[in-house]
Amino acid sequence: RWITDFLTDRRQCVRLGKNVSTTQTISTGSPQGCVLSPLLFSLYTNCCTSSHDSVKLIKFADDTTLIGLISDGDESAYRREVDRLVYWCSSNNLELNAQKTVEMIVDFRKDTVPSLPLVLTDTPVTTVDSFRFLGTTITHDLRWEPSISSLIKKAQQRMYLLRQLKKASMPTMMMVQSIRPSSNQSS
């Protein structure tokens, strides 16, 4: 009952400086940034699974990733799973954002055959050479360089910050506390 109370008849407004918008009642979704929201999404989407062994559906917080192994150029199982996901979302009042959806093709064959474009709700999905997945950059050739470069850059930035804090005679415990939150982030 308390989850229902938490999610229904929420009211919100926007404040910009001294200006405040009119209050609106929100009837869908869960509050952005709320600790409970990823758990509610996981519970809500728990029954959304893949029905084919060559296709995996990975869900984390409010992101969903579909991974398909296509053998002998037969994309039919993968495309059926995409269609099933679109149908499931539509049937359960979830909206897929085609503009935020990407497709990455990993293909090590010498003679590659171009795939037909993937289409979600009449919108073609952008094909990319790399994307961020749970804080790690995955590339179409499965190389680690972008992720390693990103980690090195972040480590260098943190080392620079530590040197500046040490020059300012900041106590060690405060330096550790200032670095720890950023080193625990995956993105």
GIKA-V239281 format. One record per residue. RES is the residue in three letters. SS is DSSP state (helix for helix, strand for strand, loop for the rest). PSI is psi in whole degrees, 0 to 359 (999 if undefined). D_LAST is the distance of its C-alpha to the last C-alpha in Angstrom with 1 decimal. Layout:
res:RES ss:SS psi:PSI d_last:D_LAST
res:RES ss:SS psi:PSI d_last:D_LAST
This chain:
res:ARG ss:loop psi:320 d_last:35.2
res:TRP ss:helix psi:331 d_last:32.9
res:ILE ss:helix psi:319 d_last:29.9
res:THR ss:helix psi:315 d_last:32.2
res:ASP ss:helix psi:322 d_last:33.1
res:PHE ss:helix psi:323 d_last:29.5
res:LEU ss:helix psi:343 d_last:28.7
res:THR ss:loop psi:150 d_last:32.0
res:ASP ss:loop psi:38 d_last:33.5
res:ARG ss:strand psi:142 d_last:30.5
res:ARG ss:strand psi:142 d_last:31.3
res:GLN ss:strand psi:158 d_last:29.1
res:CYS ss:loop psi:169 d_last:29.7
res:VAL ss:loop psi:134 d_last:27.8
res:ARG ss:strand psi:129 d_last:28.7
res:LEU ss:strand psi:105 d_last:28.5
res:GLY ss:loop psi:236 d_last:30.3
res:LYS ss:loop psi:355 d_last:33.7
res:ASN ss:strand psi:136 d_last:33.6
res:VAL ss:strand psi:131 d_last:32.9
res:SER ss:loop psi:171 d_last:32.9
res:THR ss:loop psi:149 d_last:35.1
res:THR ss:loop psi:135 d_last:33.8
res:GLN ss:strand psi:148 d_last:32.9
res:THR ss:strand psi:130 d_last:32.9
res:ILE ss:strand psi:128 d_last:29.9
res:SER ss:loop psi:356 d_last:31.0
res:THR ss:loop psi:162 d_last:28.1
res:GLY ss:loop psi:176 d_last:24.5
res:SER ss:loop psi:157 d_last:22.9
res:PRO ss:loop psi:131 d_last:21.7
res:GLN ss:loop psi:133 d_last:18.2
res:GLY ss:loop psi:357 d_last:16.2
res:CYS ss:loop psi:137 d_last:18.8
res:VAL ss:helix psi:328 d_last:18.1
res:LEU ss:helix psi:338 d_last:20.7
res:SER ss:helix psi:312 d_last:19.4
res:PRO ss:helix psi:323 d_last:17.1
res:LEU ss:helix psi:316 d_last:20.1
res:LEU ss:helix psi:320 d_last:22.5
res:PHE ss:helix psi:316 d_last:20.7
res:SER ss:helix psi:317 d_last:20.7
res:LEU ss:helix psi:317 d_last:24.4
res:TYR ss:helix psi:323 d_last:25.3
res:THR ss:loop psi:7 d_last:23.9
res:ASN ss:loop psi:323 d_last:25.0
res:CYS ss:loop psi:356 d_last:28.0
res:CYS ss:loop psi:103 d_last:26.2
res:THR ss:loop psi:167 d_last:26.3
res:SER ss:loop psi:147 d_last:27.1
res:SER ss:loop psi:2 d_last:30.8
res:HIS ss:loop psi:137 d_last:30.8
res:ASP ss:loop psi:332 d_last:30.1
res:SER ss:loop psi:3 d_last:28.6
res:VAL ss:strand psi:129 d_last:25.9
res:LYS ss:strand psi:140 d_last:23.1
res:LEU ss:strand psi:118 d_last:21.4
res:ILE ss:strand psi:127 d_last:18.0
res:LYS ss:strand psi:135 d_last:16.9
res:PHE ss:strand psi:124 d_last:14.0
res:ALA ss:loop psi:243 d_last:14.2
res:ASP ss:loop psi:19 d_last:15.4
res:ASP ss:strand psi:144 d_last:14.2
res:THR ss:strand psi:133 d_last:16.8
res:THR ss:strand psi:133 d_last:16.9
res:LEU ss:strand psi:124 d_last:20.3
res:ILE ss:strand psi:123 d_last:21.0
res:GLY ss:strand psi:134 d_last:24.6
res:LEU ss:loop psi:116 d_last:26.6
res:ILE ss:loop psi:118 d_last:29.4
res:SER ss:loop psi:143 d_last:32.5
res:ASP ss:loop psi:31 d_last:35.4
res:GLY ss:loop psi:8 d_last:33.9
res:ASP ss:loop psi:102 d_last:34.4
res:GLU ss:loop psi:3 d_last:31.6
res:SER ss:helix psi:317 d_last:33.6
res:ALA ss:helix psi:318 d_last:31.9
res:TYR ss:helix psi:313 d_last:28.4
res:ARG ss:helix psi:325 d_last:29.7
res:ARG ss:helix psi:319 d_last:31.5
res:GLU ss:helix psi:321 d_last:28.4
res:VAL ss:helix psi:314 d_last:26.6
res:ASP ss:helix psi:320 d_last:29.8
res:ARG ss:helix psi:318 d_last:29.9
res:LEU ss:helix psi:316 d_last:26.3
res:VAL ss:helix psi:314 d_last:27.4
res:TYR ss:helix psi:315 d_last:30.6
res:TRP ss:helix psi:314 d_last:29.1
res:CYS ss:helix psi:315 d_last:26.7
res:SER ss:helix psi:317 d_last:29.7
res:SER ss:helix psi:337 d_last:32.0
res:ASN ss:loop psi:23 d_last:29.6
res:ASN ss:loop psi:34 d_last:29.0
res:LEU ss:loop psi:138 d_last:25.4
res:GLU ss:loop psi:124 d_last:24.7
res:LEU ss:loop psi:134 d_last:22.6
res:ASN ss:loop psi:103 d_last:21.2
res:ALA ss:helix psi:331 d_last:22.3
res:GLN ss:helix psi:334 d_last:20.7
res:LYS ss:helix psi:359 d_last:17.2
res:THR ss:loop psi:135 d_last:18.4
res:VAL ss:strand psi:158 d_last:18.2
res:GLU ss:strand psi:134 d_last:20.1
res:MET ss:strand psi:130 d_last:19.5
res:ILE ss:loop psi:125 d_last:22.6
res:VAL ss:loop psi:115 d_last:22.8
res:ASP ss:loop psi:114 d_last:26.4
res:PHE ss:loop psi:8 d_last:28.0
res:ARG ss:loop psi:150 d_last:31.6
res:LYS ss:loop psi:316 d_last:33.8
res:ASP ss:loop psi:96 d_last:35.1
res:THR ss:loop psi:142 d_last:32.4
res:VAL ss:loop psi:126 d_last:33.6
res:PRO ss:loop psi:139 d_last:31.7
res:SER ss:loop psi:153 d_last:30.4
res:LEU ss:loop psi:144 d_last:31.5
res:PRO ss:loop psi:141 d_last:28.9
res:LEU ss:loop psi:136 d_last:27.2
res:VAL ss:strand psi:129 d_last:28.2
res:LEU ss:strand psi:125 d_last:26.9
res:THR ss:loop psi:54 d_last:29.3
res:ASP ss:loop psi:13 d_last:31.1
res:THR ss:strand psi:124 d_last:28.0
res:PRO ss:strand psi:140 d_last:27.1
res:VAL ss:loop psi:136 d_last:23.6
res:THR ss:strand psi:133 d_last:21.9
res:THR ss:strand psi:130 d_last:21.8
res:VAL ss:strand psi:161 d_last:18.9
res:ASP ss:loop psi:343 d_last:18.6
res:SER ss:strand psi:159 d_last:14.9
res:PHE ss:strand psi:162 d_last:12.0
res:ARG ss:strand psi:128 d_last:8.5
res:PHE ss:strand psi:111 d_last:9.3
res:LEU ss:loop psi:44 d_last:7.5
res:GLY ss:loop psi:359 d_last:4.4
res:THR ss:strand psi:136 d_last:7.5
res:THR ss:strand psi:124 d_last:9.6
res:ILE ss:strand psi:132 d_last:13.0
res:THR ss:strand psi:160 d_last:16.0
res:HIS ss:loop psi:339 d_last:19.5
res:ASP ss:loop psi:10 d_last:21.1
res:LEU ss:loop psi:42 d_last:18.7
res:ARG ss:loop psi:152 d_last:18.1
res:TRP ss:loop psi:353 d_last:15.4
res:GLU ss:helix psi:313 d_last:15.7
res:PRO ss:helix psi:320 d_last:12.8
res:SER ss:helix psi:317 d_last:10.3
res:ILE ss:helix psi:316 d_last:12.7
res:SER ss:helix psi:319 d_last:13.1
res:SER ss:helix psi:317 d_last:9.5
res:LEU ss:helix psi:318 d_last:9.7
res:ILE ss:helix psi:316 d_last:13.1
res:LYS ss:helix psi:316 d_last:12.4
res:LYS ss:helix psi:319 d_last:10.1
res:ALA ss:helix psi:319 d_last:12.9
res:GLN ss:helix psi:319 d_last:15.5
res:GLN ss:helix psi:319 d_last:14.3
res:ARG ss:helix psi:322 d_last:14.4
res:MET ss:helix psi:318 d_last:17.7
res:TYR ss:helix psi:314 d_last:19.1
res:LEU ss:helix psi:316 d_last:18.4
res:LEU ss:helix psi:317 d_last:20.1
res:ARG ss:helix psi:319 d_last:23.0
res:GLN ss:helix psi:320 d_last:23.5
res:LEU ss:helix psi:322 d_last:23.5
res:LYS ss:helix psi:319 d_last:25.9
res:LYS ss:helix psi:328 d_last:28.1
res:ALA ss:loop psi:8 d_last:28.3
res:SER ss:loop psi:36 d_last:29.6
res:MET ss:loop psi:138 d_last:26.9
res:PRO ss:loop psi:145 d_last:27.6
res:THR ss:helix psi:317 d_last:25.5
res:MET ss:helix psi:321 d_last:24.5
res:MET ss:helix psi:325 d_last:23.2
res:MET ss:helix psi:316 d_last:21.2
res:VAL ss:helix psi:316 d_last:19.6
res:GLN ss:helix psi:329 d_last:18.8
res:SER ss:helix psi:334 d_last:17.3
res:ILE ss:helix psi:323 d_last:14.9
res:ARG ss:helix psi:313 d_last:14.2
res:PRO ss:helix psi:319 d_last:12.1
res:SER ss:helix psi:333 d_last:9.4
res:SER ss:helix psi:345 d_last:9.8
res:ASN ss:loop psi:352 d_last:9.3
res:GLN ss:loop psi:143 d_last:5.7
res:SER ss:loop psi:343 d_last:3.8
res:SER ss:loop psi:999 d_last:0.0
